[in-house]
Amino acid sequence: MPVRVAVLGAGNGGCAIAADLVRRGIGCTLFDLPAFEAVVAPIREAGVLRLTGVLGDVTVAAPPVTTDMREAVEDADVILVAVPAFAQVTFAEACAPFLREGQVVVLTPGSTGGALAVADVLRRAGRLEGVAVAETLSLPFACRKVGPVHVHVSGVKDDLPIAAFPASANGRVASVLEGVFPAGLALAANVLETSLNNLNAMAHPVPALLNAGWIETTGGDFRFYNDGVSPSVARAMDAADRDRLAVVAALGLRPVPATEWDRRLYGLVGDTTYELNRDSWVHRDIRAPKELRSRYLTEDVPFGLVPIASIAHELGIATPTIDLVVDLACLLLGEDLRAVGRTAASLGLAGRTAAQMVTFAEVGFA
């Protein structure tokens, strides 16, 4: 029987995913919260979604579009949640009453700890039994909405890592999702592996902070990756990545540098962080954010770096560069991002040894 997909979130990723599913003949529904009716209304009215970029210039009939969560998820086999990390719990709380046994909820991406946070919401709502929760390491596309119904896709990620929580559901999730993602999936060991390989946390905060003056002076009128990652910025990114890799290694997972992910997922060429960003054909059209207060800091610091540092603290591992980046982000934004971010405690990992964290990821709340 053909799989039916609900795509939650009508932003960059959600619209790209929905259009690609329609393009490949997979039935789906596109949902966003009633507060975002102004986002979904143009899609409903136009009746089309347009893709440009590496997938070609394709206009497809828009899928059913709704702000009614029951309508979106009750008949779905797969629920793809493509929303910012700070909205994941809100969407989980909204869809929990309508979930049923056998469904698979996938956060794409999970950021750091997304599947753990959402599974806890469903558990407390009494809706986790029979529902599989999973997360991908990243969005399946590098993409940007360039119009109300138009998404430009500059890259498609091959063999995107995914893991279920608990990991014992990996096989079931892989079976249900076969053919749903455009370039295939690769099973990760568990959600600690997908979460601690959060690439946005490595790619966004350091260049945003170290280009703060340029962003504020030009309104982001430069190529964020190709121009913004200079040799010195790249060295700072590498230092933050070494902090992350120390946490990955402490949990017995295979450390994969961010540079290797760039080569593996995108096919980029280069030996260093600087070369990979300078020469990236995938990112060459991506401009910097128009202002410093953007998701590169408001999402990727509290829901990316803060939980990595918090988990490291539980394990007795120092993360000096990540701590410095978080401190600088708090200073420049004038906000305590640690207070609003995920922590080891909020993810159910506090007070656990490395082995106990891995066991939790493998067996779940049981």
C-alpha positions as CSV (number, residue, x, y, z in Angstrom):
1,M,0.0,0.0,0.0
2,P,1.5,3.4,-0.9
3,V,2.8,5.4,2.0
4,R,1.0,8.6,2.9
5,V,3.1,11.5,4.3
6,A,2.2,14.6,6.4
7,V,4.7,17.4,6.1
8,L,4.5,19.7,9.1
9,G,6.0,23.1,8.5
10,A,5.6,25.2,5.3
11,G,9.0,26.9,5.4
12,N,12.1,26.3,3.4
13,G,12.4,22.6,4.2
14,G,8.8,21.7,4.4
15,C,7.9,23.2,1.0
16,A,10.9,21.6,-0.7
17,I,10.0,18.2,0.8
18,A,6.3,18.5,-0.1
19,A,7.1,19.6,-3.7
20,D,9.6,16.8,-4.1
21,L,7.2,14.2,-2.8
22,V,4.5,15.3,-5.3
23,R,7.1,15.3,-8.0
24,R,7.9,11.7,-7.3
25,G,4.3,10.6,-7.0
26,I,4.1,10.2,-3.2
27,G,0.9,11.4,-1.6
28,C,1.3,14.1,1.1
29,T,-0.4,16.9,3.0
30,L,1.3,20.2,3.9
31,F,0.5,21.7,7.3
32,D,1.4,24.7,9.3
33,L,0.0,26.2,12.5
34,P,-3.0,28.5,12.2
35,A,-0.8,31.4,13.2
36,F,1.0,30.9,9.8
37,E,-2.1,31.0,7.6
38,A,-0.4,33.8,5.7
39,V,2.3,31.4,4.7
40,V,0.1,28.6,3.5
41,A,-2.7,30.7,1.9
42,P,-0.6,31.6,-1.2
43,I,0.2,27.9,-1.8
44,R,-3.5,27.0,-1.5
45,E,-4.6,29.8,-3.7
46,A,-1.9,29.3,-6.4
47,G,-2.5,25.5,-6.4
48,V,1.2,24.9,-7.3
49,L,4.7,24.6,-5.9
50,R,7.7,25.4,-8.0
51,L,11.2,23.9,-7.6
52,T,14.3,25.2,-9.2
53,G,18.0,24.3,-8.8
54,V,19.6,20.9,-8.9
55,L,16.2,19.1,-9.2
56,G,15.4,21.1,-12.4
57,D,12.8,23.8,-13.0
58,V,9.6,22.0,-12.1
59,T,6.2,23.2,-11.2
60,V,3.9,20.6,-9.5
61,A,0.4,20.7,-8.3
62,A,0.4,21.7,-4.6
63,P,-0.6,18.9,-2.2
64,P,-3.6,19.5,0.1
65,V,-2.7,22.4,2.4
66,T,-4.2,22.8,5.9
67,T,-3.9,24.4,9.3
68,D,-6.0,21.6,10.8
69,M,-3.6,19.2,12.6
70,R,-6.1,16.3,12.7
71,E,-6.7,16.6,9.0
72,A,-3.0,16.6,8.4
73,V,-1.9,13.6,10.5
74,E,-4.8,11.2,11.1
75,D,-4.4,9.3,7.8
76,A,-0.6,9.7,7.5
77,D,1.8,6.8,7.8
78,V,4.8,9.1,8.1
79,I,4.8,12.6,9.7
80,L,7.8,14.6,8.7
81,V,8.4,17.6,11.0
82,A,10.4,20.2,9.1
83,V,10.3,23.1,11.6
84,P,12.9,25.1,13.5
85,A,14.2,23.3,16.6
86,F,12.6,25.8,18.9
87,A,9.2,24.9,17.4
88,Q,9.5,21.1,17.6
89,V,7.9,20.7,21.1
90,T,5.1,23.0,20.1
91,F,4.3,20.9,17.0
92,A,4.7,17.7,19.1
93,E,2.1,19.0,21.6
94,A,-0.2,20.0,18.8
95,C,-0.1,16.6,17.0
96,A,0.0,14.3,20.0
97,P,-3.8,14.0,20.4
98,F,-4.2,12.7,16.9
99,L,-1.4,10.2,16.7
100,R,-2.2,6.5,16.4
101,E,-0.3,3.3,16.7
102,G,1.9,2.4,13.7
103,Q,2.8,6.0,12.7
104,V,6.4,7.2,12.3
105,V,7.3,10.8,13.4
106,V,10.5,12.1,11.8
107,L,12.2,15.3,12.8
108,T,14.1,16.6,9.8
109,P,16.5,17.6,11.2
110,G,16.4,16.8,14.9
111,S,19.0,19.5,15.7
112,T,20.6,18.4,19.0
113,G,18.2,16.3,21.0
114,G,15.1,16.8,19.0
115,A,13.9,13.2,19.0
116,L,14.5,12.9,22.8
117,A,12.5,16.1,23.4
118,V,9.6,15.1,21.2
119,A,9.5,11.5,22.5
120,D,9.2,12.9,26.0
121,V,6.3,15.1,25.0
122,L,4.5,12.1,23.5
123,R,5.2,10.0,26.5
124,R,3.8,12.5,28.9
125,A,0.7,12.8,26.6
126,G,0.3,9.0,26.7
127,R,0.8,8.8,22.9
128,L,4.2,7.2,22.5
129,E,3.0,3.6,22.6
130,G,3.2,2.2,19.1
131,V,4.5,5.4,17.6
132,A,8.1,5.6,16.4
133,V,10.0,8.8,16.8
134,A,13.1,9.4,14.7
135,E,15.4,12.2,13.5
136,T,17.7,12.9,10.6
137,L,21.1,14.5,10.9
138,S,20.1,17.3,8.5
139,L,17.4,18.4,6.1
140,P,17.4,16.3,2.9
141,F,18.0,19.5,0.9
142,A,20.0,22.6,1.0
143,C,17.2,25.0,0.1
144,R,15.7,28.4,0.4
145,K,12.2,29.8,-0.3
146,V,12.6,32.6,-2.8
147,G,8.9,33.2,-3.2
148,P,5.6,32.2,-1.5
149,V,5.4,29.1,-3.7
150,H,8.9,28.9,-5.0
151,V,11.8,26.9,-3.4
152,H,15.3,26.9,-4.8
153,V,17.2,23.6,-4.0
154,S,21.0,23.9,-4.3
155,G,21.9,20.5,-3.0
156,V,20.5,17.1,-2.2
157,K,22.1,15.1,0.6
158,D,23.0,11.5,-0.2
159,D,22.6,8.7,2.3
160,L,21.3,11.0,5.0
161,P,21.8,9.5,8.5
162,I,18.7,8.8,10.5
163,A,18.1,7.1,13.9
164,A,15.0,6.2,15.9
165,F,14.4,6.6,19.6
166,P,14.8,4.0,20.9
167,A,17.3,2.6,18.5
168,S,15.5,-0.8,18.7
169,A,13.0,0.8,16.3
170,N,15.6,1.6,13.6
171,G,14.6,-1.3,11.4
172,R,10.9,-0.5,11.5
173,V,11.6,3.2,10.7
174,A,13.9,2.3,7.8
175,S,11.3,0.0,6.3
176,V,8.4,2.5,6.5
177,L,10.6,5.3,5.1
178,E,11.9,3.4,2.1
179,G,11.6,5.7,-0.9
180,V,10.3,8.7,1.1
181,F,13.6,10.6,1.1
182,P,15.0,11.7,-2.3
183,A,18.5,10.3,-2.0
184,G,18.2,7.4,0.5
185,L,18.9,7.1,4.2
186,A,21.7,5.6,6.2
187,L,20.9,4.2,9.6
188,A,22.9,5.7,12.5
189,A,23.6,3.8,15.7
190,N,21.2,5.9,17.7
191,V,19.9,9.5,18.2
192,L,23.0,10.5,20.1
193,E,24.9,10.0,16.9
194,T,22.5,12.0,14.8
195,S,22.2,14.8,17.4
196,L,25.9,15.2,18.1
197,N,26.6,15.4,14.4
198,N,24.4,18.5,14.2
199,L,26.0,20.2,11.3
200,N,24.1,23.5,11.5
201,A,25.6,24.0,15.0
202,M,29.1,23.8,13.5
203,A,28.4,25.7,10.3
204,H,26.3,28.7,11.4
205,P,27.1,30.3,14.8
206,V,30.9,30.9,14.4
207,P,30.7,32.6,11.0
208,A,27.7,34.6,12.0
209,L,29.4,35.9,15.2
210,L,32.7,36.6,13.6
211,N,31.0,38.4,10.7
212,A,28.7,40.4,13.0
213,G,30.0,43.8,11.8
214,W,29.7,42.8,8.2
215,I,26.1,41.5,8.7
216,E,25.0,44.6,10.5
217,T,26.7,47.0,8.1
218,T,25.6,45.4,4.8
219,G,22.3,43.8,5.9
220,G,23.8,40.4,5.0
221,D,24.8,41.4,1.5
222,F,27.5,38.8,1.1
223,R,27.8,35.1,0.5
224,F,27.7,33.6,4.0
225,Y,29.8,30.5,3.3
226,N,32.0,31.4,0.3
227,D,32.9,34.9,1.6
228,G,32.2,34.7,5.3
229,V,34.4,31.7,6.1
230,S,37.9,33.2,5.9
231,P,40.9,31.2,7.0
232,S,40.7,32.6,10.6
233,V,37.0,32.0,10.8
234,A,37.6,28.4,9.6
235,R,40.1,27.9,12.4
236,A,37.5,28.9,14.9
237,M,35.0,26.5,13.3
238,D,37.5,23.7,13.5
239,A,38.1,24.4,17.2
240,A,34.4,24.2,18.0
241,D,34.2,21.0,16.0
242,R,37.0,19.4,18.0
243,D,35.0,20.1,21.1
244,R,32.0,18.3,19.6
245,L,34.1,15.4,18.4
246,A,35.4,14.8,22.0
247,V,31.9,14.3,23.2
248,V,31.1,11.9,20.3
249,A,34.2,9.9,21.1
250,A,33.4,9.8,24.8
251,L,30.1,8.1,24.0
252,G,31.8,5.4,21.9
253,L,30.5,6.7,18.6
254,R,32.7,7.2,15.6
255,P,33.9,10.8,15.4
256,V,33.2,12.3,11.9
257,P,34.6,15.8,11.4
258,A,32.3,18.4,9.9
259,T,34.6,18.5,6.8
260,E,34.0,14.8,6.2
261,W,30.2,15.4,6.4
262,D,30.5,18.1,3.8
263,R,32.3,15.8,1.4
264,R,30.0,12.8,2.2
265,L,26.6,14.5,2.0
266,Y,27.3,17.0,-0.7
267,G,30.2,15.7,-2.7
268,L,32.2,18.9,-2.0
269,V,35.9,19.0,-2.7
270,G,38.5,20.4,-0.4
271,D,41.0,19.5,2.3
272,T,40.1,22.1,4.9
273,T,37.1,23.9,6.3
274,Y,38.2,27.1,4.5
275,E,38.6,25.4,1.1
276,L,35.3,23.5,1.4
277,N,33.4,26.7,2.1
278,R,35.3,28.9,-0.3
279,D,34.7,26.6,-3.2
280,S,31.2,25.2,-2.3
281,W,29.0,25.1,-5.3
282,V,26.1,24.1,-3.1
283,H,26.3,27.2,-0.9
284,R,27.4,29.8,-3.4
285,D,24.0,31.5,-3.7
286,I,23.3,31.5,0.0
287,R,23.5,35.1,1.4
288,A,24.2,35.9,5.0
289,P,21.2,36.7,7.3
290,K,19.9,40.2,7.0
291,E,20.4,40.8,10.8
292,L,22.5,39.2,13.5
293,R,19.4,38.0,15.4
294,S,18.7,35.1,13.0
295,R,18.2,31.4,13.3
296,Y,21.9,30.9,12.9
297,L,22.1,32.1,16.5
298,T,18.6,31.9,18.0
299,E,18.2,28.3,16.9
300,D,21.7,26.9,16.4
301,V,23.1,28.1,19.7
302,P,20.4,27.2,22.3
303,F,19.3,24.1,20.4
304,G,22.6,23.1,19.0
305,L,25.6,24.2,20.9
306,V,24.1,24.6,24.4
307,P,23.0,20.9,24.7
308,I,26.3,19.7,23.3
309,A,28.1,21.6,26.0
310,S,25.7,20.4,28.7
311,I,26.1,16.8,27.7
312,A,29.9,17.3,27.7
313,H,29.7,18.7,31.3
314,E,27.8,15.6,32.4
315,L,30.7,13.5,31.0
316,G,33.4,15.8,32.5
317,I,34.6,16.9,29.1
318,A,35.8,20.5,28.5
319,T,34.3,22.4,25.5
320,P,36.2,25.7,25.7
321,T,35.5,26.9,22.2
322,I,31.8,26.0,22.2
323,D,31.5,27.8,25.6
324,L,33.2,30.8,24.2
325,V,30.8,30.9,21.1
326,V,27.8,30.6,23.4
327,D,29.0,33.4,25.7
328,L,29.7,35.6,22.7
329,A,26.2,34.9,21.2
330,C,24.6,35.7,24.5
331,L,26.6,39.0,24.7
332,L,25.9,40.2,21.2
333,L,22.2,39.3,21.3
334,G,21.7,40.5,24.9
335,E,20.0,37.3,25.9
336,D,20.7,34.2,28.0
337,L,20.6,31.5,25.3
338,R,21.5,28.9,27.9
339,A,18.3,29.6,29.8
340,V,16.1,28.9,26.7
341,G,18.1,26.0,25.3
342,R,18.1,22.3,25.7
343,T,20.2,20.7,28.3
344,A,21.3,17.2,29.4
345,A,18.6,17.5,32.1
346,S,15.8,18.4,29.7
347,L,16.8,15.6,27.4
348,G,16.8,13.0,30.1
349,L,20.6,12.6,30.1
350,A,21.6,14.3,33.3
351,G,23.2,12.1,36.0
352,R,24.0,9.4,33.5
353,T,27.4,8.0,32.6
354,A,28.4,7.7,28.9
355,A,27.4,4.1,28.9
356,Q,24.0,4.9,30.5
357,M,23.3,7.6,28.0
358,V,23.9,5.1,25.2
359,T,21.7,2.6,26.8
360,F,18.9,5.2,27.2
361,A,19.2,6.0,23.5
362,E,19.0,2.3,22.6
363,V,16.2,1.1,24.9
364,G,14.2,4.3,25.5
365,F,12.2,5.1,28.6
366,A,11.8,1.5,29.5
